[in-house]
């Protein structure tokens, strides 16, 4: 698509002109560095509601793993070369990496987390979605992806992450845990015999 390449060149044209922007783009684009905010998020989530985290975090981790695998397979099916492979005149500030780039797995994985957390904790979107946007933008900035690679990743990850969280919210056991942890007046308190009895009955029913 002509507009796709044109937008790529506009964004990538900024690469190499500012050491600060280049450093920021490389930092946000480095998947290994995302473990640091991930650990901080996990610790905050643990403090906020460890009961919800015990159930929701494994589902989120599994969603990321599955979608990361799906994204890699889609790359092979689409077989669309990365711009740093197909366009020799673009600016490169790091090695190109693997050959194919559609869709962007960075975009899939970050949007999965953002979509999942947004459904469970809507206010988290004020932080998570701008971060997702910046990370996706850096992938275009360094020439690793076309804009449509990133947009496709956002759609796949965001929809699937949100869908996984929505399904989790339909599970009676999780709903009871949320009610207990929020201390709703119409719900039994966490740790009370009534809560334990209700949770046990819900688990037996689901099982």
MIDOSE-1310 file (N, C-alpha, C; in nm, 2 decimals, decimal comma, always signed):
residues 207
xxxx	+0,08/-0,12/+0,00/+0,00/+0,00/+0,00/+0,09/+0,13/+0,00; +0,06/+0,22/-0,09/+0,14/+0,33/-0,10/+0,14/+0,42/+0,02; +0,02/+0,44/+0,09/+0,02/+0,52/+0,21/+0,10/+0,46/+0,32; +0,10/+0,33/+0,33/+0,17/+0,26/+0,43/+0,32/+0,29/+0,43
xxxx	+0,37/+0,28/+0,30/+0,52/+0,31/+0,29/+0,55/+0,45/+0,31; +0,45/+0,54/+0,27/+0,47/+0,68/+0,28/+0,48/+0,72/+0,43; +0,39/+0,67/+0,51/+0,38/+0,70/+0,65/+0,51/+0,64/+0,72; +0,55/+0,52/+0,68/+0,67/+0,46/+0,73/+0,79/+0,56/+0,71
xxxx	+0,80/+0,61/+0,59/+0,91/+0,70/+0,56/+0,91/+0,83/+0,64; +0,79/+0,88/+0,66/+0,78/+1,00/+0,74/+0,83/+0,97/+0,89; +0,78/+0,86/+0,95/+0,82/+0,83/+1,08/+0,97/+0,79/+1,09; +1,01/+0,70/+1,00/+1,15/+0,65/+1,00/+1,24/+0,76/+0,96
xxxx	+1,20/+0,86/+0,89/+1,29/+0,97/+0,85/+1,34/+1,05/+0,97; +1,28/+1,03/+1,09/+1,33/+1,10/+1,21/+1,44/+1,03/+1,27; +1,46/+0,90/+1,24/+1,56/+0,82/+1,30/+1,70/+0,87/+1,26; +1,79/+0,87/+1,35/+1,93/+0,91/+1,33/+1,95/+1,06/+1,34
xxxx	+1,84/+1,14/+1,37/+1,86/+1,28/+1,38/+1,87/+1,33/+1,52; +1,83/+1,24/+1,62/+1,84/+1,28/+1,76/+1,88/+1,16/+1,84; +1,99/+1,17/+1,91/+2,04/+1,06/+1,99/+1,95/+1,02/+2,10; +1,88/+1,12/+2,15/+1,78/+1,10/+2,26/+1,66/+1,01/+2,21
xxxx	+1,61/+1,06/+2,09/+1,50/+0,98/+2,03/+1,54/+0,84/+1,99; +1,66/+0,83/+1,94/+1,71/+0,69/+1,90/+1,72/+0,60/+2,02; +1,77/+0,66/+2,13/+1,79/+0,58/+2,25/+1,65/+0,54/+2,31; +1,56/+0,63/+2,31/+1,42/+0,60/+2,36/+1,35/+0,50/+2,28
xxxx	+1,37/+0,51/+2,15/+1,31/+0,41/+2,06/+1,36/+0,28/+2,08; +1,49/+0,27/+2,09/+1,56/+0,14/+2,11/+1,52/+0,08/+2,24; +1,51/+0,16/+2,34/+1,47/+0,11/+2,48/+1,33/+0,06/+2,48; +1,24/+0,13/+2,42/+1,10/+0,09/+2,42/+1,08/-0,03/+2,33
xxxx	+1,16/-0,04/+2,23/+1,15/-0,15/+2,13/+1,22/-0,28/+2,18; +1,29/-0,27/+2,28/+1,37/-0,39/+2,33/+1,27/-0,47/+2,42; +1,23/-0,59/+2,37/+1,14/-0,67/+2,45/+1,19/-0,71/+2,58; +1,32/-0,73/+2,59/+1,38/-0,77/+2,72/+1,37/-0,67/+2,83
xxxx	+1,36/-0,54/+2,79/+1,35/-0,44/+2,90/+1,21/-0,43/+2,95; +1,11/-0,49/+2,88/+0,97/-0,48/+2,92/+0,94/-0,57/+3,04; +1,04/-0,65/+3,08/+1,02/-0,73/+3,20/+1,02/-0,65/+3,33; +1,10/-0,54/+3,32/+1,11/-0,45/+3,44/+0,97/-0,39/+3,48
xxxx	+0,90/-0,32/+3,38/+0,77/-0,27/+3,42/+0,67/-0,39/+3,44; +0,69/-0,50/+3,38/+0,61/-0,62/+3,40/+0,61/-0,67/+3,55; +0,73/-0,67/+3,60/+0,75/-0,71/+3,74/+0,69/-0,61/+3,84; +0,71/-0,48/+3,81/+0,64/-0,38/+3,89/+0,49/-0,39/+3,89
xxxx	+0,44/-0,42/+3,77/+0,29/-0,44/+3,75/+0,25/-0,56/+3,83; +0,32/-0,67/+3,83/+0,28/-0,79/+3,90/+0,28/-0,76/+4,05; +0,39/-0,69/+4,10/+0,39/-0,66/+4,24/+0,28/-0,57/+4,29; +0,24/-0,47/+4,20/+0,13/-0,38/+4,24/+0,00/-0,46/+4,23
xxxx	-0,02/-0,55/+4,13/-0,14/-0,63/+4,12/-0,15/-0,72/+4,24; -0,03/-0,77/+4,29/-0,03/-0,86/+4,40/-0,08/-0,79/+4,53; -0,03/-0,66/+4,54/-0,07/-0,58/+4,66/-0,22/-0,54/+4,64; -0,26/-0,51/+4,52/-0,40/-0,46/+4,50/-0,50/-0,57/+4,53
xxxx	-0,48/-0,69/+4,48/-0,57/-0,80/+4,50/-0,51/-0,93/+4,46; -0,44/-0,99/+4,56/-0,37/-1,12/+4,53/-0,46/-1,23/+4,49; -0,59/-1,23/+4,54/-0,68/-1,33/+4,50/-0,71/-1,33/+4,35; -0,74/-1,21/+4,30/-0,77/-1,19/+4,16/-0,64/-1,23/+4,07
xxxx	-0,53/-1,19/+4,12/-0,40/-1,21/+4,05/-0,38/-1,36/+4,03; -0,40/-1,44/+4,14/-0,37/-1,58/+4,13/-0,45/-1,65/+4,02; -0,57/-1,60/+3,99/-0,65/-1,66/+3,88/-0,62/-1,59/+3,75; -0,62/-1,45/+3,75/-0,61/-1,38/+3,62/-0,47/-1,38/+3,56
xxxx	-0,36/-1,37/+3,64/-0,23/-1,36/+3,59/-0,19/-1,49/+3,50; -0,22/-1,61/+3,55/-0,19/-1,72/+3,46/-0,26/-1,72/+3,32; -0,39/-1,67/+3,33/-0,47/-1,66/+3,20/-0,40/-1,56/+3,11; -0,36/-1,45/+3,17/-0,30/-1,34/+3,09/-0,17/-1,39/+3,03
xxxx	-0,09/-1,46/+3,11/+0,04/-1,52/+3,06/+0,02/-1,62/+2,95; -0,08/-1,70/+2,97/-0,12/-1,80/+2,86/-0,16/-1,73/+2,74; -0,24/-1,63/+2,75/-0,29/-1,55/+2,63/-0,17/-1,49/+2,56; -0,08/-1,44/+2,63/+0,04/-1,38/+2,56/+0,12/-1,49/+2,49
xxxx	+0,14/-1,60/+2,56/+0,21/-1,71/+2,49/+0,15/-1,76/+2,37; +0,02/-1,78/+2,38/-0,05/-1,84/+2,26/-0,05/-1,74/+2,14; -0,08/-1,61/+2,18/-0,09/-1,51/+2,07/+0,05/-1,48/+2,01; +0,15/-1,49/+2,09/+0,29/-1,47/+2,04/+0,32/-1,58/+1,94
xxxx	+0,28/-1,70/+1,97/+0,30/-1,82/+1,88/+0,21/-1,79/+1,75; +0,09/-1,75/+1,77/+0,00/-1,73/+1,65/+0,06/-1,62/+1,56; +0,11/-1,51/+1,63/+0,17/-1,40/+1,55/+0,29/-1,45/+1,47; +0,37/-1,54/+1,52/+0,49/-1,59/+1,45/+0,44/-1,67/+1,33
xxxx	+0,34/-1,75/+1,35/+0,28/-1,83/+1,24/+0,22/-1,74/+1,13; +0,15/-1,64/+1,17/+0,10/-1,55/+1,07/+0,20/-1,48/+0,99; +0,32/-1,45/+1,05/+0,43/-1,39/+0,98/+0,47/-1,48/+0,86; +0,48/-1,61/+0,89/+0,52/-1,71/+0,79/+0,42/-1,72/+0,68
xxxx	+0,29/-1,71/+0,72/+0,18/-1,72/+0,62/+0,18/-1,60/+0,53; +0,19/-1,48/+0,59/+0,18/-1,35/+0,52/+0,31/-1,33/+0,43; +0,42/-1,38/+0,49/+0,55/-1,37/+0,42/+0,58/-1,23/+0,37; +0,55/-1,13/+0,45/+0,57/-0,99/+0,41/+0,71/-0,94/+0,47
xxxx	+0,80/-0,91/+0,39/+0,94/-0,87/+0,44/+0,93/-0,74/+0,52; +1,01/-0,73/+0,62/+1,02/-0,61/+0,70/+1,07/-0,50/+0,61; +1,03/-0,37/+0,64/+1,08/-0,26/+0,56/+1,24/-0,25/+0,56; +1,30/-0,29/+0,67/+1,45/-0,29/+0,67/+1,51/-0,39/+0,58
xxxx	+1,43/-0,49/+0,54/+1,47/-0,59/+0,44/+1,44/-0,55/+0,30; +1,32/-0,49/+0,28/+1,27/-0,46/+0,15/+1,31/-0,32/+0,09; +1,34/-0,23/+0,18/+1,37/-0,09/+0,14/+1,51/-0,06/+0,19; +1,61/-0,07/+0,10/+1,75/-0,05/+0,14/+1,78/+0,10/+0,18
xxxx	+1,70/+0,19/+0,14/+1,73/+0,33/+0,17/+1,67/+0,39/+0,30; +1,60/+0,31/+0,38/+1,55/+0,36/+0,50/+1,66/+0,37/+0,61; +1,63/+0,44/+0,72/+1,73/+0,46/+0,82/+1,72/+0,33/+0,92; +1,83/+0,27/+0,95/+1,84/+0,16/+1,04/+1,93/+0,20/+1,15
xxxx	+1,88/+0,19/+1,28/+1,97/+0,22/+1,39/+1,99/+0,09/+1,48; +1,95/-0,02/+1,43/+1,98/-0,15/+1,49/+1,96/-0,26/+1,38; +2,01/-0,38/+1,41/+2,00/-0,49/+1,31/+1,86/-0,52/+1,28; +1,83/-0,56/+1,16/+1,69/-0,58/+1,11/+1,62/-0,69/+1,18
xxxx	+1,69/-0,80/+1,21/+1,62/-0,91/+1,28/+1,57/-1,01/+1,18; +1,46/-1,08/+1,21/+1,40/-1,18/+1,12/+1,34/-1,11/+1,00; +1,32/-1,20/+0,90/+1,28/-1,15/+0,76/+1,14/-1,09/+0,76; +1,04/-1,16/+0,81/+0,90/-1,12/+0,80/+0,85/-1,04/+0,91
xxxx	+0,76/-0,95/+0,89/+0,71/-0,86/+0,99/+0,56/-0,84/+1,01; +0,48/-0,91/+0,93/+0,33/-0,89/+0,95/+0,27/-1,01/+1,01; +0,21/-0,99/+1,13/+0,19/-0,87/+1,21/+0,31/-0,85/+1,31; +0,31/-0,74/+1,38/+0,41/-0,71/+1,48/+0,38/-0,78/+1,61
xxxx	+0,47/-0,87/+1,65/+0,45/-0,94/+1,78/+0,46/-0,85/+1,90; +0,55/-0,74/+1,89/+0,55/-0,64/+1,99/+0,41/-0,58/+2,01; +0,35/-0,55/+1,90/+0,21/-0,49/+1,91/+0,11/-0,59/+1,97; +0,12/-0,71/+1,92/+0,03/-0,82/+1,97/+0,04/-0,83/+2,12
xxxx	+0,16/-0,85/+2,17/+0,18/-0,88/+2,31/+0,15/-0,76/+2,40; +0,19/-0,64/+2,36/+0,16/-0,53/+2,45/+0,01/-0,50/+2,45; -0,06/-0,51/+2,33/-0,20/-0,49/+2,32/-0,28/-0,59/+2,40; -0,23/-0,72/+2,40/-0,30/-0,82/+2,48/-0,30/-0,78/+2,62
xxxx	-0,19/-0,74/+2,68/-0,19/-0,70/+2,82/-0,28/-0,58/+2,84; -0,27/-0,48/+2,76/-0,35/-0,36/+2,77/-0,50/-0,39/+2,76; -0,54/-0,47/+2,66/-0,68/-0,51/+2,65/-0,73/-0,59/+2,77; -0,65/-0,68/+2,81/-0,69/-0,77/+2,93/-0,71/-0,69/+3,05
xxxx	-0,61/-0,60/+3,08/-0,62/-0,52/+3,20/-0,73/-0,41/+3,19; -0,76/-0,36/+3,07/-0,86/-0,26/+3,06/-1,00/-0,31/+3,09; -1,02/-0,44/+3,05/-1,15/-0,50/+3,09/-1,17/-0,52/+3,24; -1,06/-0,56/+3,30/-1,07/-0,58/+3,45/-1,06/-0,46/+3,53
xxxx	-0,97/-0,37/+3,48/-0,95/-0,24/+3,55/-0,95/-0,13/+3,45; -1,06/-0,07/+3,42/-1,07/+0,03/+3,31/-0,98/+0,15/+3,32; -0,95/+0,19/+3,44/-0,86/+0,30/+3,46/-0,72/+0,28/+3,42; -0,68/+0,15/+3,41/-0,55/+0,11/+3,37/-0,52/+0,16/+3,22
xxxx	-0,62/+0,17/+3,15/-0,61/+0,21/+3,01/-0,54/+0,35/+2,99; -0,55/+0,44/+3,09/-0,49/+0,57/+3,08/-0,34/+0,56/+3,07; -0,28/+0,45/+3,13/-0,14/+0,43/+3,12/-0,10/+0,33/+3,02; -0,17/+0,21/+3,01/-0,13/+0,10/+2,93/-0,14/+0,13/+2,78
xxxx	-0,25/+0,20/+2,74/-0,27/+0,22/+2,59/-0,17/+0,32/+2,53; -0,14/+0,43/+2,60/-0,04/+0,52/+2,55/+0,10/+0,45/+2,54; +0,13/+0,36/+2,64/+0,25/+0,29/+2,63/+0,25/+0,19/+2,51; +0,14/+0,13/+2,49/+0,13/+0,04/+2,37/+0,15/+0,12/+2,24
xxxx	+0,09/+0,24/+2,24/+0,11/+0,32/+2,12/+0,25/+0,36/+2,10; +0,32/+0,40/+2,20/+0,46/+0,45/+2,19/+0,55/+0,33/+2,14; +0,52/+0,21/+2,20/+0,61/+0,10/+2,16/+0,58/+0,06/+2,02; +0,46/+0,06/+1,97/+0,43/+0,04/+1,83/+0,49/+0,14/+1,74
xxxx	+0,49/+0,26/+1,78/+0,55/+0,37/+1,70/+0,70/+0,35/+1,69; +0,77/+0,30/+1,79/+0,91/+0,28/+1,79/+0,95/+0,17/+1,69; +0,86/+0,08/+1,67/+0,89/-0,03/+1,57/+0,89/+0,02/+1,43; +0,81/+0,12/+1,40/+0,81/+0,19/+1,27/+0,93/+0,28/+1,26
xxxx	+0,95/+0,35/+1,37/+1,06/+0,45/+1,38/+1,20/+0,38/+1,34; +1,22/+0,26/+1,39/+1,35/+0,19/+1,37/+1,35/+0,11/+1,24; +1,24/+0,11/+1,17/+1,23/+0,04/+1,04/+1,20/-0,10/+1,04; +1,16/-0,15/+1,16/+1,14/-0,30/+1,18/+1,00/-0,34/+1,12
xxxx	+0,90/-0,24/+1,12/+0,77/-0,27/+1,07/+0,71/-0,16/+0,99; +0,61/-0,20/+0,91/+0,53/-0,10/+0,84/+0,42/-0,06/+0,94; +0,35/+0,05/+0,93/+0,24/+0,09/+1,02/+0,13/-0,02/+1,02; +0,10/-0,08/+0,91/-0,01/-0,18/+0,91/+0,03/-0,30/+0,98
xxxx	+0,16/-0,33/+0,99/+0,21/-0,45/+1,08/+0,17/-0,42/+1,22; +0,19/-0,30/+1,26/+0,16/-0,26/+1,40/+0,01/-0,26/+1,43; -0,06/-0,20/+1,34/-0,21/-0,18/+1,35/-0,27/-0,32/+1,36; -0,23/-0,41/+1,28/-0,28/-0,55/+1,28/-0,25/-0,62/+1,41
xxxx	-0,13/-0,59/+1,46/-0,09/-0,65/+1,59/-0,18/-0,59/+1,71; -0,20/-0,46/+1,70/-0,29/-0,40/+1,80/-0,43/-0,46/+1,80; -0,48/-0,48/+1,68/-0,62/-0,54/+1,67/-0,62/-0,68/+1,72; -0,53/-0,76/+1,68/-0,53/-0,90/+1,73/-0,51/-0,91/+1,88
xxxx	-0,41/-0,84/+1,93/-0,38/-0,85/+2,07/-0,49/-0,79/+2,16; -0,53/-0,67/+2,12/-0,64/-0,60/+2,19/-0,77/-0,67/+2,20; -0,81/-0,72/+2,09/-0,94/-0,79/+2,09/-0,93/-0,93/+2,16; -0,82/-1,00/+2,14/-0,81/-1,13/+2,21/-0,78/-1,11/+2,36
xxxx	-0,70/-1,01/+2,40/-0,68/-0,99/+2,54/-0,81/-0,95/+2,61; -0,88/-0,86/+2,55/-1,01/-0,81/+2,61/-1,11/-0,93/+2,61; -1,11/-1,01/+2,51/-1,20/-1,12/+2,51/-1,17/-1,22/+2,62; -1,04/-1,25/+2,64/-1,00/-1,34/+2,75/-1,05/-1,29/+2,88
xxxx	-1,03/-1,16/+2,91/-1,07/-1,10/+3,03/-1,22/-1,10/+3,05; -1,29/-1,07/+2,94/-1,44/-1,08/+2,95/-1,49/-1,21/+2,98; -1,43/-1,32/+2,92/-1,47/-1,45/+2,96/-1,44/-1,48/+3,11; -1,32/-1,43/+3,15/-1,29/-1,46/+3,29/-1,39/-1,39/+3,39
xxxx	-1,44/-1,28/+3,35/-1,54/-1,21/+3,43/-1,68/-1,28/+3,43; -1,70/-1,37/+3,34/-1,82/-1,45/+3,34/-1,82/-1,57/+3,43; -1,70/-1,60/+3,48/-1,68/-1,72/+3,56/-1,73/-1,69/+3,71; -1,82/-1,76/+3,76/-1,88/-1,73/+3,89/-1,77/-1,72/+4,00
xxxx	-1,67/-1,81/+4,00/-1,57/-1,81/+4,11/-1,50/-1,68/+4,11; -1,46/-1,63/+3,99/-1,38/-1,50/+3,98/-1,47/-1,39/+4,02; -1,60/-1,39/+3,98/-1,69/-1,28/+4,02/-1,71/-1,28/+4,17; -1,71/-1,39/+4,23/-1,72/-1,39/+4,38/-1,60/-1,34/+4,45
xxxx	-1,48/-1,37/+4,39/-1,36/-1,32/+4,44/-1,35/-1,17/+4,43; -1,39/-1,12/+4,32/-1,39/-0,97/+4,30/-1,48/-0,90/+4,40; -1,60/-0,96/+4,42/-1,70/-0,90/+4,51/-1,64/-0,90/+4,65; -1,57/-1,01/+4,69/-1,52/-1,02/+4,82/-1,40/-0,92/+4,84
xxxx	-1,32/-0,91/+4,74/-1,20/-0,83/+4,75/-1,23/-0,68/+4,75; -1,35/-0,65/+4,68/-1,39/-0,51/+4,68/-1,47/-0,47/+4,81; -1,50/-0,57/+4,89/-1,58/-0,54/+5,01/-1,71/-0,49/+4,99; -1,78/-0,54/+4,89/-1,92/-0,49/+4,86/-2,01/-0,52/+4,97
xxxx	-2,10/-0,43/+5,01/-2,19/-0,46/+5,12/-2,29/-0,57/+5,10; -2,31/-0,60/+4,97/-2,41/-0,71/+4,94/-2,34/-0,84/+4,92; -2,21/-0,84/+4,95/-2,13/-0,97/+4,93/-2,07/-1,01/+5,06; -2,05/-1,14/+5,08/-1,98/-1,19/+5,20/-1,84/-1,14/+5,20
xxxx	-1,78/-1,11/+5,32/-1,65/-1,06/+5,33/-1,55/-1,17/+5,30; -1,43/-1,13/+5,24/-1,33/-1,23/+5,21/-1,29/-1,30/+5,33; -1,28/-1,43/+5,32/-1,23/-1,52/+5,43/-1,34/-1,56/+5,52; -1,46/-1,51/+5,51/-1,57/-1,55/+5,60/-1,61/-1,69/+5,56
xxxx	-1,68/-1,76/+5,66/-1,73/-1,90/+5,63/-1,82/-1,90/+5,51; -1,91/-1,79/+5,50/-2,00/-1,79/+5,39/-1,93/-1,78/+5,26; -1,83/-1,69/+5,25/-1,75/-1,68/+5,13/-1,69/-1,81/+5,09; -1,62/-1,87/+5,19/-1,56/-2,00/+5,16/-1,65/-2,11/+5,11
xxxx	-1,77/-2,11/+5,17/-1,87/-2,21/+5,13/-1,92/-2,18/+4,99; -1,94/-2,05/+4,96/-1,99/-2,01/+4,83/-1,89/-2,04/+4,72; -1,76/-2,01/+4,75/-1,65/-2,04/+4,65/-1,64/-2,19/+4,63; -1,65/-2,27/+4,74/-1,64/-2,41/+4,72/-1,75/-2,47/+4,64
xxxx	-1,87/-2,42/+4,66/-1,99/-2,46/+4,59/-1,97/-2,43/+4,44; -1,92/-2,30/+4,41/-1,90/-2,26/+4,28/-1,80/-2,34/+4,20; -1,69/-2,38/+4,27/-1,58/-2,46/+4,21/-1,64/-2,60/+4,18; -1,71/-2,66/+4,27/-1,77/-2,79/+4,25/-1,87/-2,78/+4,13
xxx	-1,95/-2,67/+4,12/-2,04/-2,66/+4,01/-1,97/-2,65/+3,88; -1,86/-2,57/+3,87/-1,79/-2,55/+3,75/-1,72/-2,69/+3,71; -1,66/-2,75/+3,82/-1,59/-2,88/+3,79/-1,69/-2,99/+3,75
